[in-house]
């Protein structure tokens, strides 16, 4: 299993919009071959910071099958 960690710094006051957009993105990402799970963590100390934890079956599922697919651009 591969864990991808993505960090996001969101403009102050846009956190709710980001969280809503992220839920839509999760629906897209979850369609990719090898996708296992995705969670969004919100930093308590820095309210504009988020981390996404995405679990993939293999490195190829993340780096090739997803990143080179139409889903990635969506």
CHARMM internal coordinates of N, CA and C (Angstrom, degrees):
IC EDIT
DIST 1 N 1 CA 1.4509
DIST 1 CA 1 C 1.5298
ANGL 1 N 1 CA 1 C 108.86
DIST 1 C 2 N 1.3270
ANGL 1 CA 1 C 2 N 115.91
DIHE 1 N 1 CA 1 C 2 N 142.54
DIST 2 N 2 CA 1.4557
ANGL 1 C 2 N 2 CA 123.94
DIHE 1 CA 1 C 2 N 2 CA -179.71
DIST 2 CA 2 C 1.5278
ANGL 2 N 2 CA 2 C 108.32
DIHE 1 C 2 N 2 CA 2 C -114.64
DIST 2 C 3 N 1.3318
ANGL 2 CA 2 C 3 N 116.47
DIHE 2 N 2 CA 2 C 3 N 136.01
DIST 3 N 3 CA 1.4582
ANGL 2 C 3 N 3 CA 121.17
DIHE 2 CA 2 C 3 N 3 CA 175.93
DIST 3 CA 3 C 1.5207
ANGL 3 N 3 CA 3 C 109.02
DIHE 2 C 3 N 3 CA 3 C -110.99
DIST 3 C 4 N 1.3124
ANGL 3 CA 3 C 4 N 116.06
DIHE 3 N 3 CA 3 C 4 N 118.29
DIST 4 N 4 CA 1.4557
ANGL 3 C 4 N 4 CA 122.50
DIHE 3 CA 3 C 4 N 4 CA 173.96
DIST 4 CA 4 C 1.5257
ANGL 4 N 4 CA 4 C 107.43
DIHE 3 C 4 N 4 CA 4 C -97.25
DIST 4 C 5 N 1.3282
ANGL 4 CA 4 C 5 N 117.02
DIHE 4 N 4 CA 4 C 5 N 133.03
DIST 5 N 5 CA 1.4590
ANGL 4 C 5 N 5 CA 121.55
DIHE 4 CA 4 C 5 N 5 CA 177.05
DIST 5 CA 5 C 1.5208
ANGL 5 N 5 CA 5 C 108.16
DIHE 4 C 5 N 5 CA 5 C -120.10
DIST 5 C 6 N 1.3145
ANGL 5 CA 5 C 6 N 116.18
DIHE 5 N 5 CA 5 C 6 N 119.01
DIST 6 N 6 CA 1.4611
ANGL 5 C 6 N 6 CA 121.72
DIHE 5 CA 5 C 6 N 6 CA 179.29
DIST 6 CA 6 C 1.5263
ANGL 6 N 6 CA 6 C 108.33
DIHE 5 C 6 N 6 CA 6 C -115.26
DIST 6 C 7 N 1.3278
ANGL 6 CA 6 C 7 N 116.46
DIHE 6 N 6 CA 6 C 7 N 131.10
DIST 7 N 7 CA 1.4573
ANGL 6 C 7 N 7 CA 122.09
DIHE 6 CA 6 C 7 N 7 CA 179.57
DIST 7 CA 7 C 1.5262
ANGL 7 N 7 CA 7 C 109.47
DIHE 6 C 7 N 7 CA 7 C -105.61
DIST 7 C 8 N 1.3240
ANGL 7 CA 7 C 8 N 115.38
DIHE 7 N 7 CA 7 C 8 N 134.83
DIST 8 N 8 CA 1.4582
ANGL 7 C 8 N 8 CA 121.87
DIHE 7 CA 7 C 8 N 8 CA 179.98
DIST 8 CA 8 C 1.5253
ANGL 8 N 8 CA 8 C 109.68
DIHE 7 C 8 N 8 CA 8 C -124.79
DIST 8 C 9 N 1.3188
ANGL 8 CA 8 C 9 N 116.03
DIHE 8 N 8 CA 8 C 9 N 132.83
DIST 9 N 9 CA 1.4605
ANGL 8 C 9 N 9 CA 122.66
DIHE 8 CA 8 C 9 N 9 CA 172.68
DIST 9 CA 9 C 1.5265
ANGL 9 N 9 CA 9 C 106.50
DIHE 8 C 9 N 9 CA 9 C -112.03
DIST 9 C 10 N 1.3223
ANGL 9 CA 9 C 10 N 115.54
DIHE 9 N 9 CA 9 C 10 N 112.86
DIST 10 N 10 CA 1.4557
ANGL 9 C 10 N 10 CA 122.36
DIHE 9 CA 9 C 10 N 10 CA -172.23
DIST 10 CA 10 C 1.5268
ANGL 10 N 10 CA 10 C 109.98
DIHE 9 C 10 N 10 CA 10 C -102.66
DIST 10 C 11 N 1.3054
ANGL 10 CA 10 C 11 N 116.14
DIHE 10 N 10 CA 10 C 11 N 140.99
DIST 11 N 11 CA 1.4566
ANGL 10 C 11 N 11 CA 121.46
DIHE 10 CA 10 C 11 N 11 CA 178.56
DIST 11 CA 11 C 1.5325
ANGL 11 N 11 CA 11 C 109.78
DIHE 10 C 11 N 11 CA 11 C -58.47
DIST 11 C 12 N 1.3168
ANGL 11 CA 11 C 12 N 116.67
DIHE 11 N 11 CA 11 C 12 N 136.79
DIST 12 N 12 CA 1.4629
ANGL 11 C 12 N 12 CA 122.68
DIHE 11 CA 11 C 12 N 12 CA 178.60
DIST 12 CA 12 C 1.5276
ANGL 12 N 12 CA 12 C 110.04
DIHE 11 C 12 N 12 CA 12 C -51.14
DIST 12 C 13 N 1.3251
ANGL 12 CA 12 C 13 N 115.59
DIHE 12 N 12 CA 12 C 13 N 133.12
DIST 13 N 13 CA 1.4578
ANGL 12 C 13 N 13 CA 121.32
DIHE 12 CA 12 C 13 N 13 CA 179.60
DIST 13 CA 13 C 1.5190
ANGL 13 N 13 CA 13 C 114.59
DIHE 12 C 13 N 13 CA 13 C 87.01
DIST 13 C 14 N 1.3346
ANGL 13 CA 13 C 14 N 117.72
DIHE 13 N 13 CA 13 C 14 N -5.99
DIST 14 N 14 CA 1.4672
ANGL 13 C 14 N 14 CA 121.64
DIHE 13 CA 13 C 14 N 14 CA -178.42
DIST 14 CA 14 C 1.5386
ANGL 14 N 14 CA 14 C 112.38
DIHE 13 C 14 N 14 CA 14 C -107.03
DIST 14 C 15 N 1.3310
ANGL 14 CA 14 C 15 N 116.55
DIHE 14 N 14 CA 14 C 15 N 8.71
DIST 15 N 15 CA 1.4624
ANGL 14 C 15 N 15 CA 119.77
DIHE 14 CA 14 C 15 N 15 CA -175.45
DIST 15 CA 15 C 1.5291
ANGL 15 N 15 CA 15 C 112.18
DIHE 14 C 15 N 15 CA 15 C -62.06
DIST 15 C 16 N 1.3093
ANGL 15 CA 15 C 16 N 117.75
DIHE 15 N 15 CA 15 C 16 N -42.19
DIST 16 N 16 CA 1.4716
ANGL 15 C 16 N 16 CA 120.25
DIHE 15 CA 15 C 16 N 16 CA -179.66
DIST 16 CA 16 C 1.5212
ANGL 16 N 16 CA 16 C 110.87
DIHE 15 C 16 N 16 CA 16 C -63.41
DIST 16 C 17 N 1.3242
ANGL 16 CA 16 C 17 N 117.02
DIHE 16 N 16 CA 16 C 17 N -42.19
DIST 17 N 17 CA 1.4668
ANGL 16 C 17 N 17 CA 120.81
DIHE 16 CA 16 C 17 N 17 CA 177.29
DIST 17 CA 17 C 1.5283
ANGL 17 N 17 CA 17 C 110.68
DIHE 16 C 17 N 17 CA 17 C -62.25
DIST 17 C 18 N 1.3307
ANGL 17 CA 17 C 18 N 116.21
DIHE 17 N 17 CA 17 C 18 N -42.53
DIST 18 N 18 CA 1.4626
ANGL 17 C 18 N 18 CA 120.53
DIHE 17 CA 17 C 18 N 18 CA 179.30
DIST 18 CA 18 C 1.5227
ANGL 18 N 18 CA 18 C 110.83
DIHE 17 C 18 N 18 CA 18 C -62.09
DIST 18 C 19 N 1.3124
ANGL 18 CA 18 C 19 N 116.97
DIHE 18 N 18 CA 18 C 19 N -46.40
DIST 19 N 19 CA 1.4641
ANGL 18 C 19 N 19 CA 120.46
DIHE 18 CA 18 C 19 N 19 CA -178.78
DIST 19 CA 19 C 1.5270
ANGL 19 N 19 CA 19 C 111.46
DIHE 18 C 19 N 19 CA 19 C -61.13
DIST 19 C 20 N 1.3225
ANGL 19 CA 19 C 20 N 117.56
DIHE 19 N 19 CA 19 C 20 N -39.26
DIST 20 N 20 CA 1.4692
ANGL 19 C 20 N 20 CA 121.11
DIHE 19 CA 19 C 20 N 20 CA 177.51
DIST 20 CA 20 C 1.5231
ANGL 20 N 20 CA 20 C 110.93
DIHE 19 C 20 N 20 CA 20 C -66.57
DIST 20 C 21 N 1.3270
ANGL 20 CA 20 C 21 N 116.94
DIHE 20 N 20 CA 20 C 21 N -44.18
DIST 21 N 21 CA 1.4667
ANGL 20 C 21 N 21 CA 120.94
DIHE 20 CA 20 C 21 N 21 CA 178.87
DIST 21 CA 21 C 1.5242
ANGL 21 N 21 CA 21 C 110.39
DIHE 20 C 21 N 21 CA 21 C -65.25
DIST 21 C 22 N 1.3115
ANGL 21 CA 21 C 22 N 116.88
DIHE 21 N 21 CA 21 C 22 N -35.88
DIST 22 N 22 CA 1.4580
ANGL 21 C 22 N 22 CA 120.67
DIHE 21 CA 21 C 22 N 22 CA -179.67
DIST 22 CA 22 C 1.5316
ANGL 22 N 22 CA 22 C 110.78
DIHE 21 C 22 N 22 CA 22 C -64.31
DIST 22 C 23 N 1.3210
ANGL 22 CA 22 C 23 N 117.36
DIHE 22 N 22 CA 22 C 23 N -37.86
DIST 23 N 23 CA 1.4717
ANGL 22 C 23 N 23 CA 119.99
DIHE 22 CA 22 C 23 N 23 CA 178.49
DIST 23 CA 23 C 1.5271
ANGL 23 N 23 CA 23 C 110.63
DIHE 22 C 23 N 23 CA 23 C -63.64
DIST 23 C 24 N 1.3155
ANGL 23 CA 23 C 24 N 117.11
DIHE 23 N 23 CA 23 C 24 N -37.03
DIST 24 N 24 CA 1.4657
ANGL 23 C 24 N 24 CA 120.55
DIHE 23 CA 23 C 24 N 24 CA 176.14
DIST 24 CA 24 C 1.5277
ANGL 24 N 24 CA 24 C 110.29
DIHE 23 C 24 N 24 CA 24 C -67.37
DIST 24 C 25 N 1.3193
ANGL 24 CA 24 C 25 N 116.40
DIHE 24 N 24 CA 24 C 25 N -41.55
DIST 25 N 25 CA 1.4673
ANGL 24 C 25 N 25 CA 120.60
DIHE 24 CA 24 C 25 N 25 CA 178.63
DIST 25 CA 25 C 1.5236
ANGL 25 N 25 CA 25 C 110.81
DIHE 24 C 25 N 25 CA 25 C -63.61
DIST 25 C 26 N 1.3159
ANGL 25 CA 25 C 26 N 116.82
DIHE 25 N 25 CA 25 C 26 N -36.32
DIST 26 N 26 CA 1.4684
ANGL 25 C 26 N 26 CA 120.70
DIHE 25 CA 25 C 26 N 26 CA 179.28
DIST 26 CA 26 C 1.5338
ANGL 26 N 26 CA 26 C 110.70
DIHE 25 C 26 N 26 CA 26 C -60.00
DIST 26 C 27 N 1.3190
ANGL 26 CA 26 C 27 N 116.24
DIHE 26 N 26 CA 26 C 27 N -38.41
DIST 27 N 27 CA 1.4685
ANGL 26 C 27 N 27 CA 119.98
DIHE 26 CA 26 C 27 N 27 CA 178.60
DIST 27 CA 27 C 1.5262
ANGL 27 N 27 CA 27 C 111.18
DIHE 26 C 27 N 27 CA 27 C -63.40
DIST 27 C 28 N 1.3279
ANGL 27 CA 27 C 28 N 116.56
DIHE 27 N 27 CA 27 C 28 N -35.56
DIST 28 N 28 CA 1.4660
ANGL 27 C 28 N 28 CA 121.14
DIHE 27 CA 27 C 28 N 28 CA 178.78
DIST 28 CA 28 C 1.5247
ANGL 28 N 28 CA 28 C 110.25
DIHE 27 C 28 N 28 CA 28 C -72.52
DIST 28 C 29 N 1.3170
ANGL 28 CA 28 C 29 N 116.62
DIHE 28 N 28 CA 28 C 29 N -51.41
DIST 29 N 29 CA 1.4740
ANGL 28 C 29 N 29 CA 121.61
DIHE 28 CA 28 C 29 N 29 CA -177.57
DIST 29 CA 29 C 1.5266
ANGL 29 N 29 CA 29 C 110.85
DIHE 28 C 29 N 29 CA 29 C -59.25
DIST 29 C 30 N 1.3138
ANGL 29 CA 29 C 30 N 116.77
DIHE 29 N 29 CA 29 C 30 N -39.39
DIST 30 N 30 CA 1.4679
ANGL 29 C 30 N 30 CA 120.60
DIHE 29 CA 29 C 30 N 30 CA -176.06
DIST 30 CA 30 C 1.5318
ANGL 30 N 30 CA 30 C 113.22
DIHE 29 C 30 N 30 CA 30 C -64.01
DIST 30 C 31 N 1.3232
ANGL 30 CA 30 C 31 N 117.58
DIHE 30 N 30 CA 30 C 31 N -13.93
DIST 31 N 31 CA 1.4642
ANGL 30 C 31 N 31 CA 121.35
DIHE 30 CA 30 C 31 N 31 CA 177.99
DIST 31 CA 31 C 1.5282
ANGL 31 N 31 CA 31 C 112.79
DIHE 30 C 31 N 31 CA 31 C -80.74
DIST 31 C 32 N 1.3158
ANGL 31 CA 31 C 32 N 116.63
DIHE 31 N 31 CA 31 C 32 N -11.71
DIST 32 N 32 CA 1.4566
ANGL 31 C 32 N 32 CA 120.71
DIHE 31 CA 31 C 32 N 32 CA -175.33
DIST 32 CA 32 C 1.5296
ANGL 32 N 32 CA 32 C 112.08
DIHE 31 C 32 N 32 CA 32 C -74.94
DIST 32 C 33 N 1.3120
ANGL 32 CA 32 C 33 N 115.75
DIHE 32 N 32 CA 32 C 33 N 142.82
DIST 33 N 33 CA 1.4620
ANGL 32 C 33 N 33 CA 121.08
DIHE 32 CA 32 C 33 N 33 CA 177.93
DIST 33 CA 33 C 1.5297
ANGL 33 N 33 CA 33 C 108.82
DIHE 32 C 33 N 33 CA 33 C -61.93
DIST 33 C 34 N 1.3037
ANGL 33 CA 33 C 34 N 115.96
DIHE 33 N 33 CA 33 C 34 N 133.15
DIST 34 N 34 CA 1.4606
ANGL 33 C 34 N 34 CA 121.13
DIHE 33 CA 33 C 34 N 34 CA 177.65
DIST 34 CA 34 C 1.5170
ANGL 34 N 34 CA 34 C 114.86
DIHE 33 C 34 N 34 CA 34 C 90.04
DIST 34 C 35 N 1.3294
ANGL 34 CA 34 C 35 N 117.34
DIHE 34 N 34 CA 34 C 35 N -5.77
DIST 35 N 35 CA 1.4620
ANGL 34 C 35 N 35 CA 120.97
DIHE 34 CA 34 C 35 N 35 CA 177.34
DIST 35 CA 35 C 1.5208
ANGL 35 N 35 CA 35 C 109.02
DIHE 34 C 35 N 35 CA 35 C -68.54
DIST 35 C 36 N 1.3381
ANGL 35 CA 35 C 36 N 116.35
DIHE 35 N 35 CA 35 C 36 N 135.29
DIST 36 N 36 CA 1.4540
ANGL 35 C 36 N 36 CA 120.77
DIHE 35 CA 35 C 36 N 36 CA 178.52
DIST 36 CA 36 C 1.5251
ANGL 36 N 36 CA 36 C 113.08
DIHE 35 C 36 N 36 CA 36 C -114.82
DIST 36 C 37 N 1.3415
ANGL 36 CA 36 C 37 N 116.29
DIHE 36 N 36 CA 36 C 37 N -47.03
DIST 37 N 37 CA 1.4621
ANGL 36 C 37 N 37 CA 119.39
DIHE 36 CA 36 C 37 N 37 CA -174.32
DIST 37 CA 37 C 1.5170
ANGL 37 N 37 CA 37 C 109.97
DIHE 36 C 37 N 37 CA 37 C -164.61
DIST 37 C 38 N 1.3286
ANGL 37 CA 37 C 38 N 115.61
DIHE 37 N 37 CA 37 C 38 N 154.52
DIST 38 N 38 CA 1.4623
ANGL 37 C 38 N 38 CA 120.88
DIHE 37 CA 37 C 38 N 38 CA 176.46
DIST 38 CA 38 C 1.5225
ANGL 38 N 38 CA 38 C 108.53
DIHE 37 C 38 N 38 CA 38 C -145.83
DIST 38 C 39 N 1.3145
ANGL 38 CA 38 C 39 N 116.62
DIHE 38 N 38 CA 38 C 39 N 129.30
DIST 39 N 39 CA 1.4562
ANGL 38 C 39 N 39 CA 121.24
DIHE 38 CA 38 C 39 N 39 CA 174.35
DIST 39 CA 39 C 1.5206
ANGL 39 N 39 CA 39 C 109.07
DIHE 38 C 39 N 39 CA 39 C -129.73
DIST 39 C 40 N 1.3100
ANGL 39 CA 39 C 40 N 115.50
DIHE 39 N 39 CA 39 C 40 N 148.80
DIST 40 N 40 CA 1.4578
ANGL 39 C 40 N 40 CA 121.95
DIHE 39 CA 39 C 40 N 40 CA 177.86
DIST 40 CA 40 C 1.5178
ANGL 40 N 40 CA 40 C 107.88
DIHE 39 C 40 N 40 CA 40 C -111.51
DIST 40 C 41 N 1.3186
ANGL 40 CA 40 C 41 N 115.78
DIHE 40 N 40 CA 40 C 41 N 126.02
DIST 41 N 41 CA 1.4627
ANGL 40 C 41 N 41 CA 122.06
DIHE 40 CA 40 C 41 N 41 CA 179.14
DIST 41 CA 41 C 1.5228
ANGL 41 N 41 CA 41 C 108.78
DIHE 40 C 41 N 41 CA 41 C -109.32
DIST 41 C 42 N 1.3325
ANGL 41 CA 41 C 42 N 116.99
DIHE 41 N 41 CA 41 C 42 N 131.43
DIST 42 N 42 CA 1.4628
ANGL 41 C 42 N 42 CA 122.79
DIHE 41 CA 41 C 42 N 42 CA 179.92
DIST 42 CA 42 C 1.5248
ANGL 42 N 42 CA 42 C 107.84
DIHE 41 C 42 N 42 CA 42 C -104.85
DIST 42 C 43 N 1.2994
ANGL 42 CA 42 C 43 N 116.88
DIHE 42 N 42 CA 42 C 43 N 126.25
DIST 43 N 43 CA 1.4611
ANGL 42 C 43 N 43 CA 122.47
DIHE 42 CA 42 C 43 N 43 CA -178.82
DIST 43 CA 43 C 1.5307
ANGL 43 N 43 CA 43 C 110.04
DIHE 42 C 43 N 43 CA 43 C -72.95
DIST 43 C 44 N 1.3149
ANGL 43 CA 43 C 44 N 116.99
DIHE 43 N 43 CA 43 C 44 N 129.43
DIST 44 N 44 CA 1.4556
ANGL 43 C 44 N 44 CA 120.45
DIHE 43 CA 43 C 44 N 44 CA 179.21
DIST 44 CA 44 C 1.5278
ANGL 44 N 44 CA 44 C 112.47
DIHE 43 C 44 N 44 CA 44 C -78.12
DIST 44 C 45 N 1.3283
ANGL 44 CA 44 C 45 N 116.22
DIHE 44 N 44 CA 44 C 45 N -35.43
DIST 45 N 45 CA 1.4617
ANGL 44 C 45 N 45 CA 120.01
DIHE 44 CA 44 C 45 N 45 CA -177.70
DIST 45 CA 45 C 1.5291
ANGL 45 N 45 CA 45 C 112.64
DIHE 44 C 45 N 45 CA 45 C -74.66
DIST 45 C 46 N 1.3354
ANGL 45 CA 45 C 46 N 116.51
DIHE 45 N 45 CA 45 C 46 N -33.33
DIST 46 N 46 CA 1.4657
ANGL 45 C 46 N 46 CA 121.77
DIHE 45 CA 45 C 46 N 46 CA -179.89
DIST 46 CA 46 C 1.5272
ANGL 46 N 46 CA 46 C 106.64
DIHE 45 C 46 N 46 CA 46 C -124.52
DIST 46 C 47 N 1.3270
ANGL 46 CA 46 C 47 N 117.96
DIHE 46 N 46 CA 46 C 47 N 95.95
DIST 47 N 47 CA 1.4660
ANGL 46 C 47 N 47 CA 121.05
DIHE 46 CA 46 C 47 N 47 CA -171.91
DIST 47 CA 47 C 1.5219
ANGL 47 N 47 CA 47 C 115.60
DIHE 46 C 47 N 47 CA 47 C -62.88
DIST 47 C 48 N 1.3144
ANGL 47 CA 47 C 48 N 118.46
DIHE 47 N 47 CA 47 C 48 N -12.09
DIST 48 N 48 CA 1.4692
ANGL 47 C 48 N 48 CA 120.78
DIHE 47 CA 47 C 48 N 48 CA 179.35
DIST 48 CA 48 C 1.5284
ANGL 48 N 48 CA 48 C 111.90
DIHE 47 C 48 N 48 CA 48 C -98.39
DIST 48 C 49 N 1.3193
ANGL 48 CA 48 C 49 N 117.69
DIHE 48 N 48 CA 48 C 49 N 6.15
DIST 49 N 49 CA 1.4665
ANGL 48 C 49 N 49 CA 121.86
DIHE 48 CA 48 C 49 N 49 CA -177.04
DIST 49 CA 49 C 1.5253
ANGL 49 N 49 CA 49 C 110.61
DIHE 48 C 49 N 49 CA 49 C -109.70
DIST 49 C 50 N 1.3415
ANGL 49 CA 49 C 50 N 114.42
DIHE 49 N 49 CA 49 C 50 N 136.52
DIST 50 N 50 CA 1.4634
ANGL 49 C 50 N 50 CA 122.46
DIHE 49 CA 49 C 50 N 50 CA 178.24
DIST 50 CA 50 C 1.5180
ANGL 50 N 50 CA 50 C 109.18
DIHE 49 C 50 N 50 CA 50 C -134.29
DIST 50 C 51 N 1.3269
ANGL 50 CA 50 C 51 N 115.80
DIHE 50 N 50 CA 50 C 51 N 153.92
DIST 51 N 51 CA 1.4611
ANGL 50 C 51 N 51 CA 121.76
DIHE 50 CA 50 C 51 N 51 CA 170.69
DIST 51 CA 51 C 1.5252
ANGL 51 N 51 CA 51 C 107.78
DIHE 50 C 51 N 51 CA 51 C -128.92
DIST 51 C 52 N 1.3155
ANGL 51 CA 51 C 52 N 115.03
DIHE 51 N 51 CA 51 C 52 N 133.04
DIST 52 N 52 CA 1.4600
ANGL 51 C 52 N 52 CA 121.36
DIHE 51 CA 51 C 52 N 52 CA 173.80
DIST 52 CA 52 C 1.5171
ANGL 52 N 52 CA 52 C 107.66
DIHE 51 C 52 N 52 CA 52 C -103.82
DIST 52 C 53 N 1.3092
ANGL 52 CA 52 C 53 N 116.34
DIHE 52 N 52 CA 52 C 53 N 129.83
DIST 53 N 53 CA 1.4657
ANGL 52 C 53 N 53 CA 122.86
DIHE 52 CA 52 C 53 N 53 CA 177.59
DIST 53 CA 53 C 1.5220
ANGL 53 N 53 CA 53 C 107.43
DIHE 52 C 53 N 53 CA 53 C -110.66
DIST 53 C 54 N 1.3291
ANGL 53 CA 53 C 54 N 115.45
DIHE 53 N 53 CA 53 C 54 N 113.37
DIST 54 N 54 CA 1.4616
ANGL 53 C 54 N 54 CA 120.54
DIHE 53 CA 53 C 54 N 54 CA -175.47
DIST 54 CA 54 C 1.5340
ANGL 54 N 54 CA 54 C 108.53
DIHE 53 C 54 N 54 CA 54 C -118.34
DIST 54 C 55 N 1.3075
ANGL 54 CA 54 C 55 N 115.63
DIHE 54 N 54 CA 54 C 55 N 123.03
DIST 55 N 55 CA 1.4683
ANGL 54 C 55 N 55 CA 121.14
DIHE 54 CA 54 C 55 N 55 CA 178.83
DIST 55 CA 55 C 1.5245
ANGL 55 N 55 CA 55 C 109.98
DIHE 54 C 55 N 55 CA 55 C -99.78
DIST 55 C 56 N 1.3260
ANGL 55 CA 55 C 56 N 114.17
DIHE 55 N 55 CA 55 C 56 N 131.02
DIST 56 N 56 CA 1.4626
ANGL 55 C 56 N 56 CA 122.61
DIHE 55 CA 55 C 56 N 56 CA 178.89
DIST 56 CA 56 C 1.5251
ANGL 56 N 56 CA 56 C 108.69
DIHE 55 C 56 N 56 CA 56 C -122.43
DIST 56 C 57 N 1.3315
ANGL 56 CA 56 C 57 N 115.85
DIHE 56 N 56 CA 56 C 57 N 152.29
DIST 57 N 57 CA 1.4668
ANGL 56 C 57 N 57 CA 119.78
DIHE 56 CA 56 C 57 N 57 CA 176.61
DIST 57 CA 57 C 1.5235
ANGL 57 N 57 CA 57 C 111.11
DIHE 56 C 57 N 57 CA 57 C -64.47
DIST 57 C 58 N 1.3493
ANGL 57 CA 57 C 58 N 117.22
DIHE 57 N 57 CA 57 C 58 N -46.21
DIST 58 N 58 CA 1.4634
ANGL 57 C 58 N 58 CA 121.01
DIHE 57 CA 57 C 58 N 58 CA -177.51
DIST 58 CA 58 C 1.5245
ANGL 58 N 58 CA 58 C 110.07
DIHE 57 C 58 N 58 CA 58 C -138.09
DIST 58 C 59 N 1.3050
ANGL 58 CA 58 C 59 N 116.32
DIHE 58 N 58 CA 58 C 59 N 163.94
DIST 59 N 59 CA 1.4561
ANGL 58 C 59 N 59 CA 121.56
DIHE 58 CA 58 C 59 N 59 CA 175.53
DIST 59 CA 59 C 1.5279
ANGL 59 N 59 CA 59 C 110.80
DIHE 58 C 59 N 59 CA 59 C -62.12
DIST 59 C 60 N 1.3284
ANGL 59 CA 59 C 60 N 116.80
DIHE 59 N 59 CA 59 C 60 N -37.99
DIST 60 N 60 CA 1.4585
ANGL 59 C 60 N 60 CA 121.34
DIHE 59 CA 59 C 60 N 60 CA 179.08
DIST 60 CA 60 C 1.5377
ANGL 60 N 60 CA 60 C 111.81
DIHE 59 C 60 N 60 CA 60 C -63.65
DIST 60 C 61 N 1.3353
ANGL 60 CA 60 C 61 N 116.79
DIHE 60 N 60 CA 60 C 61 N -35.51
DIST 61 N 61 CA 1.4613
ANGL 60 C 61 N 61 CA 119.91
DIHE 60 CA 60 C 61 N 61 CA 177.27
DIST 61 CA 61 C 1.5229
ANGL 61 N 61 CA 61 C 110.89
DIHE 60 C 61 N 61 CA 61 C -60.82
DIST 61 C 62 N 1.3087
ANGL 61 CA 61 C 62 N 116.53
DIHE 61 N 61 CA 61 C 62 N -39.63
DIST 62 N 62 CA 1.4612
ANGL 61 C 62 N 62 CA 121.20
DIHE 61 CA 61 C 62 N 62 CA -179.86
DIST 62 CA 62 C 1.5292
ANGL 62 N 62 CA 62 C 112.16
DIHE 61 C 62 N 62 CA 62 C -78.24
DIST 62 C 63 N 1.3151
ANGL 62 CA 62 C 63 N 117.07
DIHE 62 N 62 CA 62 C 63 N -54.13
DIST 63 N 63 CA 1.4586
ANGL 62 C 63 N 63 CA 121.85
DIHE 62 CA 62 C 63 N 63 CA -170.39
DIST 63 CA 63 C 1.5320
ANGL 63 N 63 CA 63 C 114.00
DIHE 62 C 63 N 63 CA 63 C -78.52
DIST 63 C 64 N 1.3180
ANGL 63 CA 63 C 64 N 117.69
DIHE 63 N 63 CA 63 C 64 N -29.45
DIST 64 N 64 CA 1.4625
ANGL 63 C 64 N 64 CA 120.05
DIHE 63 CA 63 C 64 N 64 CA -176.23
DIST 64 CA 64 C 1.5254
ANGL 64 N 64 CA 64 C 111.26
DIHE 63 C 64 N 64 CA 64 C -112.29
DIST 64 C 65 N 1.3229
ANGL 64 CA 64 C 65 N 116.46
DIHE 64 N 64 CA 64 C 65 N -61.51
DIST 65 N 65 CA 1.4706
ANGL 64 C 65 N 65 CA 119.16
DIHE 64 CA 64 C 65 N 65 CA -173.60
DIST 65 CA 65 C 1.5290
ANGL 65 N 65 CA 65 C 112.32
DIHE 64 C 65 N 65 CA 65 C -61.40
DIST 65 C 66 N 1.3356
ANGL 65 CA 65 C 66 N 117.86
DIHE 65 N 65 CA 65 C 66 N -39.40
DIST 66 N 66 CA 1.4595
ANGL 65 C 66 N 66 CA 119.10
DIHE 65 CA 65 C 66 N 66 CA 178.34
DIST 66 CA 66 C 1.5214
ANGL 66 N 66 CA 66 C 111.92
DIHE 65 C 66 N 66 CA 66 C -86.07
DIST 66 C 67 N 1.3027
ANGL 66 CA 66 C 67 N 118.00
DIHE 66 N 66 CA 66 C 67 N -53.30
DIST 67 N 67 CA 1.4675
ANGL 66 C 67 N 67 CA 121.32
DIHE 66 CA 66 C 67 N 67 CA -173.70
DIST 67 CA 67 C 1.5291
ANGL 67 N 67 CA 67 C 113.27
DIHE 66 C 67 N 67 CA 67 C -63.74
DIST 67 C 68 N 1.3168
ANGL 67 CA 67 C 68 N 118.52
DIHE 67 N 67 CA 67 C 68 N -25.32
DIST 68 N 68 CA 1.4530
ANGL 67 C 68 N 68 CA 121.06
DIHE 67 CA 67 C 68 N 68 CA 179.39
DIST 68 CA 68 C 1.5296
ANGL 68 N 68 CA 68 C 112.41
DIHE 67 C 68 N 68 CA 68 C -101.60
DIST 68 C 69 N 1.3350
ANGL 68 CA 68 C 69 N 115.99
DIHE 68 N 68 CA 68 C 69 N 13.66
DIST 69 N 69 CA 1.4618
ANGL 68 C 69 N 69 CA 120.08
DIHE 68 CA 68 C 69 N 69 CA -177.72
DIST 69 CA 69 C 1.5268
ANGL 69 N 69 CA 69 C 111.09
DIHE 68 C 69 N 69 CA 69 C -102.45
DIST 69 C 70 N 1.3119
ANGL 69 CA 69 C 70 N 114.72
DIHE 69 N 69 CA 69 C 70 N 168.11
DIST 70 N 70 CA 1.4554
ANGL 69 C 70 N 70 CA 121.64
DIHE 69 CA 69 C 70 N 70 CA 175.58
DIST 70 CA 70 C 1.5383
ANGL 70 N 70 CA 70 C 110.06
DIHE 69 C 70 N 70 CA 70 C -64.21
DIST 70 C 71 N 1.3138
ANGL 70 CA 70 C 71 N 117.21
DIHE 70 N 70 CA 70 C 71 N -30.74
DIST 71 N 71 CA 1.4691
ANGL 70 C 71 N 71 CA 121.08
DIHE 70 CA 70 C 71 N 71 CA 179.63
DIST 71 CA 71 C 1.5280
ANGL 71 N 71 CA 71 C 111.18
DIHE 70 C 71 N 71 CA 71 C -59.38
DIST 71 C 72 N 1.3138
ANGL 71 CA 71 C 72 N 118.47
DIHE 71 N 71 CA 71 C 72 N -36.20
DIST 72 N 72 CA 1.4616
ANGL 71 C 72 N 72 CA 122.36
DIHE 71 CA 71 C 72 N 72 CA -178.39
DIST 72 CA 72 C 1.5305
ANGL 72 N 72 CA 72 C 110.84
DIHE 71 C 72 N 72 CA 72 C -62.84
DIST 72 C 73 N 1.3101
ANGL 72 CA 72 C 73 N 117.01
DIHE 72 N 72 CA 72 C 73 N -42.27
DIST 73 N 73 CA 1.4700
ANGL 72 C 73 N 73 CA 119.56
DIHE 72 CA 72 C 73 N 73 CA -179.78
DIST 73 CA 73 C 1.5305
ANGL 73 N 73 CA 73 C 112.17
DIHE 72 C 73 N 73 CA 73 C -75.16
DIST 73 C 74 N 1.3255
ANGL 73 CA 73 C 74 N 115.70
DIHE 73 N 73 CA 73 C 74 N -23.20
DIST 74 N 74 CA 1.4557
ANGL 73 C 74 N 74 CA 119.98
DIHE 73 CA 73 C 74 N 74 CA 178.62
DIST 74 CA 74 C 1.5052
ANGL 74 N 74 CA 74 C 110.00
DIHE 73 C 74 N 74 CA 74 C -69.66
END
COOR INIT
IC SEED 1 N 1 CA 1 C
IC BUILD
